[in-house]
């Protein structure tokens, strides 16, 4: 599903060139469950932003679902994002004035889907996420775990192939964090490709495949010993 070839991302900081990603080669098959770990500044978030088509590499090639992304115009990149990718962030990024239902529904509104169809899909997803009783609450009336479930709902309402999660449990207590990562693993078990960027080793070691980054390079790429060690592939 994902192919990276000699991918680089460079930033000029003052008069110094920083190699945030340094000639990355990576293949990710559909349905895999990966964690990306490493110290701050290792390139984890830069890699996620490029995989999510939120940023462009300085050099190299990125193929998503067989499509070479390097030469795409911004509207083409946006279309590819809508078709294939969902995002979950540490700080939720919910719209404060919208209810849980409206936040989840928003991608369908932007896609021009009919109101009746939207409502059916959102109702089903609210029930699946155990949010039906909180559907009309705005974000500041929800707990951290509930907000993250709303964010996950918004990310998956368009049925993406790839879910990118950046520190999805970072703002949560241990119980809420476990509920969120378990939900993400259930989605992976259902076929979605899941990539989790995390500083939390307990979260990172749940993944079937683990990447470790240092100084813009993947210095380790390995599989867990147990196929039951985490959710999916």
Secondary structure, 3 states (H helix, E strand, C coil): CEEEEEEEEEEEECCEEEEEEEEEEEEECCCCEEEEEECCCCCHHHHHHHHCCCCCCCEEEEEECCEECCCCCHHHHHHHHHHHEEEEECCCCCCCCCEHHHHHHHHHHHCCCCHHHHHHHHHHHHHHCCCHHHCCCEHHHCCHHHHHHHHHHHHHCCCCCEEEEECCCCCCCHHHHHHHHHHHHHHHHCCCEEEEECCCHHHHCCCCEEEEEECCEEEEEEECCCCCCCCCC
